[in-house]
Structure formats: C-alpha cells, structure tokens
C-alpha cells in the first residue's frame, strides 16, 4: 500500500459493513477481527510502551497526562478504563480518585491485562484497583456503575464501535462523563505527507528493529487511517445517547479527545 493512497479513506470504509469489517486495510469477516486484533496485542504486549513511543515519538505520554488532567473526576469516584492495557491511564487517574476511589481496568486481551496488573503491583498500586477481562461491546457491569468511563487508543480496535459507545453510555451514572483519546485525522494539509511517511515507511521498520514485529505495527498504522475522523466519531457518540458531545484536537489532529455525558 502506497502511503499517498491512504489519507482520504471513504467514510464507508471506516466502519463495519454487512458481514465484513476492516482489519487495517484488509476486509475480513466480522467474526475474525477480534481474534486478529487479539493476536496483534498479544504480540506487542511486552513492548506496548515502546509501540506507543514509536507511533507518537514519545508524545503519547503528554497526551495521556492532558487527557486525565482535564477529565471530570473527583476523589471517591468509581472509574472504568477500557482497553486499560498496561495501566498508563489508570495510574494517572489514581491520583485523581484518591484512596477512597475505585479504578476498574478492563481489557479484552488477557496478555495486556496481565502486564497492566503486574505493572500496577510493582508500583505499589494495589488498593482500589480491579482488573476485568471484558469485551467493550458487552460490558459485564450494571447500568449506572461508573462516574467516568475512559478509553485511550483502544476504540479503533473495537469491531462494533457503536455497540461499545452504547455500552459506555449505559454503565455511566447520570451526570457521568465518557472520554475517548484516539488517533484521529490530521488537520494540517502540509503535515499529512510527513505523517504518512512516518506511519507507513518508518514505523514498520522500527517495529521490526526494536520489537521483531513489523506486521503488527503496519496494522496499527493502517487502523488509524480507518478510524472515524473527528466529526464522524462525535456523531456516533450522539447517536449512542451522549449529550454535550465535543472534541479537542491535539498535535494538529494526530489525536483527538472526545467527550460526552449521560444526562
């Protein structure tokens, strides 16, 4: 795939359609995507932070801190962090919810969840943490269970994003906030060729060099291009039932923070 062919994918290519969906730039049966994504993240679990550093040149750490610092969360709140991965977001949220708060890390991938649990334990973060292997499309929690639901760099890997957004809305308490941090659509035209070159030429080679896995990094770059852009994702959140939906671009739209509320 030539990078020059990738920036402007039709909206219909960005979401599931019929019995097939996208796995990067490939069309695959809907039933197979979850397995394929699971293989990717099982492969990169041990190098997940390295993966994010390679994809963002290390800036993902700043994005995550801003994402948490601007979230609606108070001491004592109960928070669900979906696609919790290695626990980066949960560790930052811990300072916000305090000792009386509760953090639930949810991830569909057991390898990622184990890395996150071990990392939190090594840091001494034990009290107030719960780890649940779960599918974002069918959350195992009662209605109105959380004050805040977050998902960072995980929504683009979900097969049925609409279902996941509905579930996030369902498990929120009235007045609760949902936040999505995700790679999005670059807004600066001059920067798009540079970004494409890094994504499709440099990133897979770095993945092979540092993690011995170029294919997973190729998929991750492709998955960004297939993810709904800012306005489309905002509309999807509104359709899922969220009110006061908005988004904020960071780094010229490389990522965006989407916010919605259950009213």
N, C-alpha and C positions, 0 to 999 in steps of 0.2 A: 504494500500500500504506500503510495507516494504521499508525503505529508501535505503537499499542495492540494491534494484531493479531499482533505479531511475537515477543514474548519466549518463548512456550512452544510451540515447534515440536515435533511428534511425533518420536520417535527415528527412525522410518522415513523421515522427510523429510530427515534429516541425512546420509544416506549414499546411495550409488548403489543403484538397484534395477532389475533387469532390463536393458532396453536404453536406459533413460534415467537421467539423473542431474540434480543441481541446478546451475544457474548463477545464484547468488544465489537469488531466489525463483522463478525460471523453471525448468521442466523442459525439458531439451534432450537430444538423442541423445548417448550416451556419447562417440561418436567426435568430436563437435563441441566438447566442453567445453575440451579442451586448446587448440584454436585460439582460442576465445573468451577464455580466460584469457590466452593469449599476446598478444592484441590489447590487453587491458587494461594489461598490464605494459609492452608496447612503448610505449603511450601515456603512461604515467606514469613511465617510467624516468628521465627527466631531472629529475623532481620527486619522486623516491621519498622522500627525507628529508622534504620538505615534506609529502608524503602522510602519513607516519607522525606528524609533528608535529601535523597537523590531526586525525588519528584519535585520538591519545592526549594531546593538549595538551602535547606535548613530553616526557611521562613515559617514552616508549619508550626513551629513552637511559639512564635509570636502570634500567629492567627489563633491558636488554641487558647492562649492566655487572654486575648481580647474577647474571644467567644465566651469564656467563662466569666470574665470580669464584667461584662455587660448583660449577663443573664439575670432574670428575675428570680432570685433565690435568697432565702433568709435562713438564719440559724434555726435548726429544728425541722427544716423541710425534708420531705422524702423525695428523692430524685432517682429517675431511671435514665441510665446512659446506655443507649442501644449501640450495637456494634462497638462495645466498650473496649474491645481489643486489648492492648497492653496496659490500659488503665490511665493513660495520659489525662483524659478529661476528668475522670473520677478523682484522681489525685489533686487536681486543681480545685474541683468542687468541694473537696473535703474541708478545706479552709473556710468555705462559704457557709456550709451547713453546720459546722461545729460538731462537738461531741454528742449533741442531742439529735442531730440529723441522721438520716439513713441514705446510703447510696447503694443502688442495685445496678450491677454491671450485667448487661445482657448481651450475649453474642451467640450467633448460630454456630460458630466454629469452635469446637472444643479445644483445639490447639491454641488458638488465640486467647481463649478464656483462661486457660491454664497459665499462659505467660503473664497475663494481667494479674491473676491471683497471686502467683509467686512473686511478682514484682511488688505488689502492694504489701505482701507479708514481709519481704526483705526490707521495705522502707518503714516497717513498724505500723503500717495502716491495717489494723485488724478490726477494731471495734467500729461498728456501724456500716460494715461492708457486707454485701451479699452478692453471690455470683450465680447467675441463672443462664443455662444454655437454652436459648429460645429463638424462635423464628419471628422476626419483626412483623410478619404478615398475620400472625396468630399469637398474640401475646397472652401468656398464662397468668394474667392479673385481673382482678375485678375492676369494674368501672370505677372511675374517680379515685385511683390509688395513689397518684403522684401529684406533687406541686409543680414539678418541672420534668420534662422529657427532652433529652438531647440525643442527637445522633451526629457524629462527626466523621466525615469521609467514609460513610457506610451506605447511605441511601442509594448511591448509584449502583451498588452491587445487589440490591434487592430486586427480585424478579418482578413482583407486583408492587410497585411503589405506591399506587393509590390505596391498596389494602393496608400497607404499612402506615401511611398517613392517617387513615381512618382509625387504625388501632392506637396510634399515638394520641389521637383526639379522644378516643374512648376512655383510655386509662388516666387521662388528666382530670383533676378536680376542677370544679367551676372556678374560673379566675386563674387557672394554671396556664403555664406558658410552654410551648414547644419551640425548640430551636434546632435548626439544621445547618451544619457547617459542611460545605461541599465544594469541590472543584466545580467551576462554572464556565461561563462563556466570556472570553477576553473581550473587553470593550474597545481597546485601542487598536485601530487597524494596523498601525506601524509595527506593533509588537507581535501580532499574530504569526508572521513567518518565523520570527525568532523562537517563539513558544513552540511552534510545530516542529522546528528543527531539534530543539532540546527534547521534546516528547518522543519523537519517532526515530531520531538518529542517535542521540546521546544516551537517553535513559536506558534503552535495552542493552546497550553496550556496557554501561555502568553496572546494570543488574547482573550481567554475565561476569563482569570482572570482580565485583565485590560479593555477590550472592550466588554465583554459578547458576543463574536462572534468568535468562533473557526473555523467555516466553511470558512469564508472569508479569514482568514489567511492561512488555508490549501490550498485554491485555489491559493493564491498569491505565496506560496512556490512552488506549482506544476507548475504554469505558468512560473516561472523562468527556470525550467528544460525543458520546451517545447519551449523556445525561441531559435531562431537560434544562434548557437555559433559564435565566432568572425569572422572566415574566411567566413562562410556562409553568415553572415549579410553584410560583406564587398562586397561579390559578388552580393548580392541583390541590394546594393546601386549602384554598377557599372551598373547593368542591368537597373536600374531606370534612368540612364543617368548621374550620378555624375562622375566627374573626380577627379583625385588625391585622391582617397579614401584611408583611413588609419584608424588604430585604436590603442588605447593605453590602456593596461590593468592596472587596479588599484587594489590594495589589492589582488594580486595573481590571478587576473581574476574574482574575485567576481563580479566586474563591469568592463565595458569597455566603453571608449569614442570613438565613430566612427565619422569620419569627411569626408565630401565630398564637392565638389564645382560645381557650374554651370559655365561652361566655354563657 
